[in-house]
Amino acid sequence: MGFIYASTTQNPFQEMAFGAKAAAAADGKVTLNAAAPTGVNGPAQVQLFRSAIRNSRDGIGLQSLAPDLFVRPLVQADDDGVPTVAVDAAPPAGTKTTLFVGNSNTEVGRALGEEFIKRVPKDAKGEVVIGNDIPGLRLLEQRIEGLTAVIKKERPNLTIKGPFDAKSEPTDNYNAWNSIVKANPNAMAYLGVGGQDGVSLPLIQKQTGRKFLAGSCDIDPAALKAVKDGSLFALSSPEHWLKGYVALQLLIDHQRKGTKLPEGWWNPGTLVINSANIDEIMKRQVNEQSRTAYFKAITQQQLSDPSKYLKPLEQAN
């Protein structure tokens, strides 16, 4: 089987691959080809996917930041009889991939917004700066829509600036946020919706001595430490590991048991990480064994009753 993901260099994609590998390991007899480019590179990922069509014929999970590049490859997989599941980003129109395992990114953004307003008085005034790691990527735009909707409704006196291009690769993201913070020195908060923002913003606070509200999405280890020390007020986690695990397990069941792949949008859920549960989540993230143990009951519950987690594909948000 195969799991082809966007990049080896960023935590969100690594977490999804860890989940897929855990499902393969739990089965004990699955040979999993988990592969990604070094750095986000859509054309290189297409080549990895085409190779997987030849070498991972029992099923492929695909996580891509450029799903439109995969219309023809996904059609080719279907023509060759290789089952496919889209992970994290919905399958592009024009394919026969009918199962999407992914969280609600609108909810991820709303959850971050709800954590933010807990820390801001109702009559507060000031600027809130928002960054977008990959402008044009729909799933990040959905997070921003959820985030800004909460702020506008609940704290209408705040001025939202951005979203600014915060870049996605680690060094680029830090440099971008450093420039954004310098260009908006009076902001009361800087909020990111990508995996690297929660690493860069605490580092900028530490290096400059400035104190400001900062929050982000995803669960890079450095971001978790920042929640622990208080330099991030919260992280909104799309629970990437769970998506990778569920997607691959459904493919395994399809082959092992002849179970038909579900059709539609499978939403595994969202988790807010803050001072109340940071210790528990840091213990979860220590290694693969700790992740697998934490998620065991959750995966069993979800896989035992798919109807609770499936909605029509067109409702994915």
Phi, psi and omega in degrees: 000164181230150170224108184253118186236174197286323186195146176275355191261355185233140187303316183304318182286324176299318181298318179296319178295321177301318180296316178298317179297324179294320177296319178296318180295322180295325177292320176088344183235006181271129170265115185252127171261097177260117188218148179203156173291163171271101189091150183295121183208095185303309180300321177295323178292324176301318180295321177296321180293318179297323176295321179295328177302323180282325192250351182230063193283351179276352177149147182225131167265134183237122172241116185222147173270356179227064186301332181296337178288348188254013179300304182293317177299321179292322175297318178299316179301315179297317179299329180271003177079023180261117179294144180226148174229130174275134182237133173079317176234136184299149178295145181289155176298148178097002177248172177254016174282114189247005178239127178235120176255108183195151179285171170275110180288332173299318179292322176303315178293318179299318182298320177293319178298320180293325175291322181296313186292341175297338186255008183231125178302152184299328182262014184295146173238153180149181183256139174239121183259132182241137178245149178233116185295328182223084179305135181095344177282117190301321185294327176285325175298322178296321177298317180295320178298316178295318180297309184291328179299318179294314183297315181297322181285315190268334180227068189294343180278352179279148177256121180268127177245136182105194012283141176264152178288111183258359179064162185245328180287147190309306182293318179298320181295315179299313181297320180295313180294324178300318178291320180297315180296318179295324182282345181228064190289344185261004182294145177274340183208149175231121186237131178246160180238008180245177187288334185266345183299323181288351173267315186289315186296315175297325179295321178295319176301315182295319185283331182262342184079002178282150175240126177208163176287130179222136177213161184202187178240166179074177194222050172305142181306322179293327178290321177299318178297326179291325173295318181299319182269358174092001180279348165240135180281334180189161168236142174253112189262126174283003178053060185298319180305316183297322179296315180297319180296309183299316182300313182289324180296322177296322176293320177298313180298325178299320180277317185288317188250354184073016180292131178294136175297133176299161175241139178122199182255115177263113183254105181285346175112177184231148178230130172271131179245120180217194184297338183286328184234009185299321181297318179297317182288324177296323175294321178300321190271008184299314182200185183293325179295318181290323176297311183299319180294318181297316187273356187305307182293326181293314180294321178298317180297314182293315184288340180280342181216073184304330185299334180287342187244354184259136172226166176303144184303324183290348178273355181302132181217000000 
